[in-house]
Amino acid sequence: MTAIIRQLCVYCGSSGAVAPVYREAASELGARLAAAGIGLVFGGGRVGLMGLLADAALAAGGSVTGIIPAHLRQREVAHEGVTRLVVVGSMHERKRQMAEKADAFAILPGGVGTLDEFFEILSWRQLGLHDKSIFILDLAEYWAPLFALLEEIVKNGFASRETLSLLQRVGSVPALMEALARPVESRREAHPERF
């Protein structure tokens, strides 16, 4: 069975004080997802790259699902204009619901929270809890130090080379959209306990 990506979970920064290249890419991705008919699942904030991403998708007529914990609703300024805003009780619930609602994951530039989300979803994939594609949008080589760290982890025997094969590194929004359009073989039927 071929898996079609209908919902993409995007992890990205909530800071607005970042270089234009990252802001422009977030807006471009939102618009392109909407044009491709791919729904956006994100952290539910209207600030930083999260807000730009959601705003662009909405402006282009896309479907946007935001998931935000109650304690962050004010701090991250919840995006009340999304198609569907889900307010949950904890960060764990937020991440679980984001993962469940998505067919694949994309990691844009971000900070500690984005890294937390990335490592959790990669760990879950390594453990066989899901088989969804993970794309890293390495704009302007922002994630080069992360890949250097991952290589060091493999070199020192803390992960296998196979772990790195679970990631797809792309350098631009158009490259990400091309990757999303490629069919992937789904193995979920053999693992009904997976999300």
C-alpha positions in Angstrom: 0.0 0.0 0.0 1.3 3.4 -0.9 1.2 6.1 1.8 -0.1 9.5 0.7 0.8 12.5 2.8 -2.4 14.4 3.5 -1.3 16.0 6.8 2.2 17.3 7.5 3.3 18.0 11.1 5.8 20.9 11.1 8.1 21.6 14.0 9.7 25.1 14.0 10.7 28.0 16.1 8.3 30.4 17.9 10.8 33.2 17.8 10.3 36.1 15.4 13.8 37.6 15.9 15.4 35.4 13.2 16.9 35.9 9.8 14.6 36.7 6.8 15.7 33.4 5.1 13.9 31.4 7.8 10.9 33.6 7.9 10.4 33.6 4.1 10.8 29.8 4.0 8.1 29.3 6.7 5.7 31.5 4.7 6.6 29.7 1.4 6.0 26.3 3.0 2.6 27.3 4.3 1.5 28.5 0.9 2.9 25.5 -0.9 1.3 23.0 1.5 -2.1 24.7 0.9 -1.6 24.7 -2.9 -0.8 21.0 -2.8 -3.8 20.1 -0.7 -1.7 19.0 2.3 -3.1 20.0 5.7 -0.7 21.6 8.3 -0.4 20.3 11.8 1.6 22.6 14.0 2.1 23.8 17.6 -0.7 26.2 17.6 1.1 29.5 18.2 0.7 32.7 16.1 4.2 34.0 16.8 7.6 33.3 15.1 7.9 30.9 12.3 4.9 29.0 13.6 2.7 32.0 13.0 4.1 32.8 9.6 3.7 29.2 8.5 0.1 29.0 9.6 -0.8 32.5 8.3 0.5 31.6 4.8 -1.3 28.3 4.7 -4.6 29.9 5.8 -4.2 32.8 3.3 -3.8 30.2 0.5 -7.0 28.4 1.6 -5.3 25.5 3.4 -6.4 23.4 6.4 -4.5 24.2 9.6 -4.7 22.3 12.8 -3.0 23.9 15.8 -2.3 22.0 19.0 -1.3 23.9 22.1 -1.1 23.2 25.8 -3.4 25.4 28.0 -0.4 26.8 29.9 1.2 28.0 26.7 -2.0 29.4 25.2 -1.1 33.0 26.4 2.7 32.7 26.4 2.9 31.5 22.8 -0.2 33.5 21.8 -2.4 30.8 20.5 -3.5 31.2 16.9 -7.2 31.6 17.2 -7.7 31.9 13.5 -6.7 28.4 12.5 -9.1 25.8 11.0 -9.0 23.8 14.2 -7.3 24.8 17.5 -6.9 21.9 20.0 -6.1 23.0 23.6 -4.5 20.1 25.6 -3.4 19.6 29.1 0.4 19.0 28.7 3.4 19.2 26.4 3.3 15.4 26.2 -0.3 15.4 25.0 0.5 18.1 22.5 3.3 16.1 20.9 1.3 12.9 21.0 -1.6 14.5 19.2 0.6 16.2 16.6 2.2 12.9 15.8 -1.0 11.0 15.6 -2.7 13.5 13.3 0.3 13.6 10.8 1.3 11.4 7.9 4.9 12.8 8.0 7.1 15.3 9.8 9.1 18.3 8.7 11.7 20.1 10.9 12.3 23.7 10.1 14.9 25.8 11.9 14.0 26.3 15.6 15.4 26.2 19.1 15.4 23.9 22.1 11.7 23.1 21.7 12.1 22.1 18.1 15.1 19.9 19.0 13.1 18.3 21.7 10.3 17.5 19.2 12.8 16.3 16.6 14.7 13.9 18.9 11.5 12.5 20.3 10.0 11.7 16.9 13.3 10.3 15.7 13.6 8.1 18.8 10.0 6.9 18.3 10.9 6.0 14.7 14.0 4.2 15.8 12.0 2.2 18.3 9.5 1.2 15.7 6.6 3.2 17.2 5.9 4.7 13.8 7.1 4.5 10.2 6.3 8.0 9.1 8.9 10.0 7.0 11.0 12.6 8.8 12.2 15.5 6.7 14.8 18.1 7.9 14.7 21.4 6.1 18.3 22.4 6.3 18.0 26.0 5.2 21.3 27.8 4.8 22.8 24.7 6.5 21.2 25.7 9.8 21.1 22.0 10.9 24.7 21.2 9.8 25.8 21.1 13.5 23.0 18.7 14.3 24.1 16.3 11.5 27.7 16.6 12.7 26.4 15.6 16.2 24.4 12.7 14.8 27.5 11.5 12.9 29.5 11.7 16.1 26.9 9.6 17.9 27.1 7.0 15.2 30.9 7.1 15.2 31.0 6.5 18.9 28.6 3.5 18.7 25.6 5.1 20.5 23.5 4.7 17.4 23.7 2.7 14.2 24.3 4.1 10.7 20.7 2.9 10.0 19.4 5.6 12.4 20.6 8.3 10.0 18.8 6.6 7.1 15.5 7.4 8.9 16.0 11.1 8.1 15.6 12.9 4.8 17.6 16.1 4.5 16.5 18.7 2.1 17.9 22.2 1.4 14.9 24.2 0.2 11.1 24.4 0.4 10.7 23.2 -3.3 12.9 20.2 -2.5 10.8 19.4 0.5 7.6 19.6 -1.6 9.1 17.3 -4.2 10.0 14.8 -1.5 6.5 15.0 0.0 5.1 14.2 -3.5 7.1 11.0 -3.8 5.1 7.9 -2.9 6.4 5.8 0.0 5.6 2.3 0.9 3.5 2.1 4.1 4.3 -0.6 6.6 1.6 0.4 9.1 -0.7 -2.5 8.2 1.7 -4.9 9.8 1.9 -2.8 13.0 -1.6 -1.9 14.0 -0.4 -0.6 17.4 1.5 2.2 15.8 0.0 5.7 15.5 
